[in-house]
Amino acid sequence: MIFLKKPVYLLLCAIVLQSTSACIVNPESETGVPNDCMDCICQVESNQGGSNCVIPDPLCKGDGDSESCGPYQIKKAYYNDAQQEADDLGTGWKNCAETIECSARCVQGYMALYGTRSSIGHDPTCEDFARIHDGGPNGYNNEDTLEYWNKVKECLDKR
């Protein structure tokens, strides 16, 4: 049996089971961000007038005093944190942001670090994942991330 870190396993699961949001994982492990939640976060972040998860053009945009890149609009610090948990994030932040697959592994790695039962005190929901993605490790608890969550929820409600 081959054991993979959670983000890699979940990405493979997402690729194989694109038509379902279920994936069997080790019951002792945490499951990561569900496919529908990942899709909606990506759609909200990469939306350029459409409803698809796409690589933006240009790849990066200024975001205050930093840049956010790729379909999930990932910052360099986010990428650096994600590397602690995710395998195969390429040769750097912007290179990873060039593909949906690597960017998704980055989000899963970040959530494996900050979006866990042990880090937030309860089983994480899509709301928690979205708010952490938007507002950092404590974003799930920050009222400033509620507007972002409402955009993700609107996408989920359309499914």
Buried (B, 14 or more C-beta within 10 A) or exposed (E): EEEEBBBBBBBEBBEEEEEEBEBEBEEEEBBBBBBBBBBBBBBBBBBEEEEEBBBBEEBBEEEEEEBBBBBBBBBBEBBEBBBEBBBEBBEEBBBBBBBBBBBBBBBBBBBBBBBBEEBBEEEBBBBBBBBBBBBBBEBBEBEEBBEBBEBBBEBBEEE
